[in-house]
Amino acid sequence: MGEKKRILSGMQPTGRLHLGNYAGALSNWIHLQHEYESFHCVVDWHSLTIAYDQTERINQDTVEMVSDWIAAGLDPANATIFVQSLVREHAELHLLLSMLIGLGRLERNPAFKERVKDLNLRGEVSYGHLGYPVLQAADILMYRAHAVPVGEDQSPHIELTRELARKFNTTYEPIFPEPETLLTPSARIPGPDGKKMSKSLGNYILMSDPPDRVEEVVMKAITDPKKIHMGDPGRPEICNVYAWHCAFNEEMEPTVARQCRQGVRGCVECKQEAAASISDRFAQFREERSRLEDARDYVMKTIREGTERARGVAETTMKRVRKAMSLFSLED
């Protein structure tokens, strides 16, 4: 493990995960855990930037989400799984890094502008929301991560993290690596309405959904509006169902695309096949997830042990940071 480079990535606690969470992040984490020393964090403080008044479900949602991580194949023996707010050094490093960046730079962050627009925040932008990428930088730099597996929409945050690492290293001492961006290979997974799959939009399929629920959602999906009758040539590149085939029915994807364009594949048949492929892909996950329902102690033990390991790394980092910044110490 010591010879491996280190990665860090996290998710906000949203409870059970949907197909977009899996394809957009979790599947990549599972693959990378054998190549990197992996740290994966439940970023509960980040969730407060948009839901500071809705904290009653954070504990339960954390356990549900971590259970999904484990059931999907994120192995606690290979990956350190922990909760952000239980490692208080994140807040300290966030404060110190906030001294190294200007307000204008944060306001120009394209990811910040996009979130303000998407959430319709207008004049209700909190300090926490504006400083979100600085806290994210603290999460990453705390573990001196060499790379961060993220979707393309998060790239601006990683670039800001690199800037803060450079600023700290040149102002004080070279403590932090400048983390690289490891883009998730999977494309964005749409919901049945064509919008990005999201719990807030209600257009999701959970990884743990039974086959009948999966089929119910898939059969309602919007397809190519110009393909009305059997025999009409289709345009798979604009079809939500085809996107699911690409993600969860890879072997048949070329056949699906060809038959759709030739007009010999009906949309009902295509939806049924997509639903079956999704259900088959997550059959083993559902079994393991069901087992973890009766193993909450194991999930809590995983979080507890991962958090202790994360604390050890964080304490070491912050000792170096305080010394580099010549902060007052009673040990001197």
C-alpha positions in Angstrom: 0.0 0.0 0.0 2.8 2.4 0.8 4.2 2.2 -2.8 0.8 3.2 -4.3 -0.2 6.7 -5.1 -3.2 8.0 -3.2 -6.6 9.1 -4.3 -9.5 10.8 -2.4 -13.1 11.2 -3.5 -16.4 11.6 -1.7 -20.1 11.8 -1.9 -22.7 13.8 0.0 -24.9 11.5 2.2 -28.1 11.0 0.1 -29.1 7.5 1.3 -29.4 4.7 -1.2 -27.6 5.4 -4.5 -29.1 5.5 -8.0 -27.6 4.3 -11.3 -26.1 7.8 -12.0 -24.2 7.6 -8.7 -22.9 4.2 -9.6 -21.8 4.9 -13.2 -20.6 8.4 -12.4 -18.4 7.6 -9.4 -18.8 4.4 -7.5 -17.9 2.0 -10.3 -14.7 3.9 -10.9 -13.8 3.9 -7.2 -14.3 0.1 -7.1 -11.9 -0.3 -10.1 -9.3 2.1 -8.8 -9.1 0.7 -5.2 -6.7 -2.0 -6.5 -4.5 0.5 -8.2 -4.3 3.3 -5.6 -4.3 3.8 -1.9 -7.9 4.9 -1.7 -9.7 7.2 0.7 -13.4 7.7 0.3 -15.3 10.2 2.4 -18.9 10.9 3.3 -18.9 14.7 2.9 -21.6 15.6 5.3 -20.4 19.1 5.9 -20.7 19.8 2.1 -24.4 18.7 2.2 -25.1 21.6 4.6 -24.3 24.2 1.9 -27.7 23.5 0.3 -29.7 21.8 3.1 -28.4 23.3 6.4 -32.0 23.1 7.8 -32.5 19.4 6.8 -30.1 17.5 9.0 -32.4 15.0 10.6 -31.6 12.3 8.0 -27.8 12.7 7.7 -27.0 9.8 10.1 -29.3 7.3 8.5 -28.5 8.4 4.9 -24.8 8.0 5.8 -25.2 4.4 6.8 -27.4 3.6 3.8 -24.9 5.1 1.4 -21.9 3.4 2.9 -23.8 0.1 2.8 -24.3 0.6 -0.9 -20.6 1.3 -1.3 -19.7 -1.9 0.4 -22.3 -4.0 -1.3 -21.2 -2.8 -4.7 -17.7 -3.9 -4.1 -15.8 -1.1 -2.3 -13.7 -3.3 0.0 -12.9 -1.8 3.4 -9.7 -3.9 3.3 -8.6 -1.8 0.2 -10.3 1.5 0.8 -10.4 3.8 3.8 -14.1 4.8 4.3 -14.8 7.6 6.7 -17.0 10.6 7.6 -15.8 14.1 7.0 -17.2 15.8 10.1 -15.6 13.2 12.4 -12.1 14.4 11.2 -12.2 17.9 12.6 -8.8 18.8 11.0 -10.7 19.3 7.7 -12.3 22.4 9.2 -8.9 23.7 10.4 -7.2 23.2 7.0 -10.3 24.8 5.3 -9.8 27.9 7.5 -6.1 28.2 6.7 -6.5 27.6 3.0 -9.2 30.3 2.9 -6.5 32.9 3.7 -4.7 32.0 0.5 -7.5 32.7 -2.1 -9.3 35.8 -3.1 -13.1 36.4 -3.2 -13.0 37.1 -6.9 -11.4 33.8 -7.7 -14.1 31.9 -5.9 -16.8 33.9 -7.6 -15.3 33.2 -11.1 -15.4 29.4 -10.5 -17.6 28.1 -13.3 -18.8 25.2 -11.0 -20.0 27.8 -8.5 -21.8 29.8 -11.1 -23.5 26.7 -12.4 -24.7 25.6 -8.9 -26.1 29.1 -8.2 -28.0 28.9 -11.4 -29.2 25.3 -11.0 -30.3 25.9 -7.4 -31.8 29.3 -8.1 -29.9 30.8 -5.2 -29.7 34.4 -6.6 -28.9 36.6 -3.6 -29.1 33.8 -1.0 -25.6 32.5 -1.5 -24.1 31.6 1.8 -20.4 31.9 2.8 -20.3 28.1 3.0 -21.6 27.7 -0.5 -19.1 30.2 -1.9 -16.3 28.4 0.1 -17.4 24.9 -1.0 -14.4 24.4 -3.3 -12.0 25.5 -0.5 -13.4 22.9 1.9 -13.2 20.4 -1.0 -9.6 21.4 -1.5 -9.0 20.8 2.2 -10.6 17.3 2.0 -8.2 16.4 -0.9 -5.0 18.1 0.4 -5.5 16.7 3.9 -4.6 13.2 2.6 -1.9 14.6 0.2 -3.8 12.9 -2.6 -2.0 12.5 -5.9 -5.3 12.2 -7.9 -9.0 12.7 -7.6 -11.6 10.6 -9.5 -14.4 12.9 -10.5 -16.8 13.7 -13.3 -16.0 16.4 -15.8 -18.2 18.9 -14.0 -15.9 18.8 -11.0 -12.7 19.6 -12.9 -12.8 23.3 -12.0 -12.8 22.4 -8.3 -9.7 20.2 -8.8 -7.9 23.0 -10.7 -8.6 25.3 -7.8 -7.2 22.7 -5.4 -4.0 22.6 -7.5 -3.8 26.4 -7.3 -4.1 26.3 -3.5 -1.5 23.5 -3.2 0.9 25.6 -5.3 0.2 28.7 -3.2 0.8 27.0 0.1 3.9 25.1 -1.2 5.6 28.3 -2.5 4.5 30.5 0.5 5.5 28.1 3.2 6.9 24.6 2.5 6.2 22.0 -0.3 3.9 19.7 1.7 1.1 19.0 -0.8 1.2 17.2 -4.1 -0.8 18.9 -6.9 -3.6 16.4 -7.5 -4.4 15.2 -11.0 -7.9 14.8 -12.2 -9.0 11.2 -13.0 -12.1 11.7 -15.1 -14.7 9.0 -14.7 -15.0 7.1 -18.1 -18.8 6.7 -18.0 -21.0 9.2 -19.6 -23.8 11.0 -17.7 -26.7 8.6 -16.9 -30.0 10.2 -17.9 -33.3 9.6 -16.1 -36.3 8.5 -18.0 -37.1 12.1 -18.8 -33.8 12.8 -20.4 -32.5 15.0 -17.6 -29.6 14.1 -15.4 -30.7 11.3 -13.0 -31.3 12.9 -9.7 -33.3 12.2 -6.5 -34.3 15.8 -6.3 -36.0 15.4 -9.7 -37.5 12.1 -8.9 -36.3 10.6 -12.2 -34.0 7.9 -10.7 -33.6 4.1 -10.5 -32.0 2.9 -7.3 -29.2 0.3 -7.5 -31.3 -1.7 -5.0 -34.6 -1.4 -6.8 -36.3 -4.7 -7.6 -36.8 -5.8 -11.2 -40.5 -4.8 -11.3 -39.6 -1.2 -10.1 -36.8 -1.0 -12.7 -39.1 -2.1 -15.5 -41.8 0.3 -14.4 -39.4 3.3 -14.7 -37.7 2.2 -17.9 -41.0 1.6 -19.7 -41.9 5.3 -19.1 -38.7 6.5 -20.6 -38.7 9.1 -23.5 -37.2 7.7 -26.7 -36.5 9.3 -30.1 -39.7 11.3 -30.8 -39.4 10.7 -34.5 -39.4 6.9 -34.1 -43.1 6.3 -33.8 -43.8 3.0 -35.6 -41.9 -0.2 -36.1 -39.8 0.3 -39.2 -39.1 3.9 -38.5 -35.3 4.5 -38.4 -34.2 5.7 -35.0 -31.4 7.9 -33.6 -29.9 6.0 -30.7 -27.6 8.9 -29.8 -30.6 10.9 -28.5 -32.4 8.1 -26.8 -32.4 7.7 -23.0 -32.9 3.9 -23.3 -29.9 3.6 -25.6 -27.8 5.4 -23.0 -28.7 2.8 -20.4 -27.7 0.0 -22.9 -24.3 1.7 -23.3 -23.8 1.7 -19.5 -25.3 -1.6 -18.5 -25.6 -3.7 -21.6 -22.2 -3.1 -23.2 -22.0 -6.4 -25.2 -25.3 -5.8 -27.0 -24.8 -2.0 -27.5 -23.5 -2.2 -31.1 -26.5 -4.5 -32.0 -29.0 -2.2 -30.3 -27.6 0.9 -32.2 -27.6 -0.9 -35.6 -31.0 -2.3 -35.2 -32.4 1.0 -34.0 -31.0 2.9 -37.0 -32.3 0.2 -39.4 -35.8 0.5 -37.9 -35.9 -3.2 -37.1 -35.9 -2.7 -33.3 -39.1 -1.7 -31.5 -39.0 0.7 -28.6 -41.0 -1.6 -26.3 -38.6 -4.5 -26.9 -35.7 -2.2 -26.4 -37.0 -0.9 -23.1 -37.7 -4.5 -21.9 -34.2 -5.5 -22.7 -32.7 -2.5 -21.0 -34.7 -3.1 -17.9 -33.6 -6.8 -17.8 -29.9 -5.8 -18.3 -30.1 -3.3 -15.4 -31.7 -5.8 -13.1 -29.2 -8.5 -14.0 -26.3 -6.1 -13.5 -27.3 -5.4 -9.9 -28.7 -8.8 -8.9 -25.6 -9.7 -6.9 -25.6 -6.2 -5.4 -29.2 -6.6 -4.2 -28.3 -9.9 -2.5 -25.3 -8.3 -0.7 -27.3 -5.2 0.1 -30.0 -7.3 1.7 -27.4 -9.1 3.8 -26.0 -5.8 5.1 -29.5 -4.8 6.3 -28.9 -7.2 9.1 -25.2 -6.2 9.5 -25.4 -2.6 10.6 -22.7 -3.3 13.2 -20.3 -4.2 10.4 -21.1 -1.0 8.5 -20.6 1.1 11.7 -17.3 -0.8 12.4 -16.1 0.0 8.9 -16.9 3.7 9.3 -15.3 3.8 12.8 -12.1 2.1 11.7 -11.8 4.1 8.5 -12.4 7.3 10.4 -9.6 6.4 12.9 -7.2 5.8 10.1 -8.2 9.0 8.4 -7.6 10.9 11.6 -4.1 9.5 11.9 -3.2 10.8 8.4 -5.0 14.1 9.1 -3.1 14.7 12.4 0.2 14.1 10.6 -0.6 16.5 7.8 -1.8 19.2 10.2 1.4 19.0 12.3 3.4 19.6 9.2 1.1 22.5 8.1 1.2 24.2 11.5 5.0 23.9 11.6 5.4 25.2 8.0 3.2 28.2 8.8 5.1 28.9 12.1 1.8 28.7 14.1 2.2 28.9 17.9 2.9 25.6 19.5 3.2 24.7 23.2 5.6 22.0 22.2 8.4 24.4 21.2 
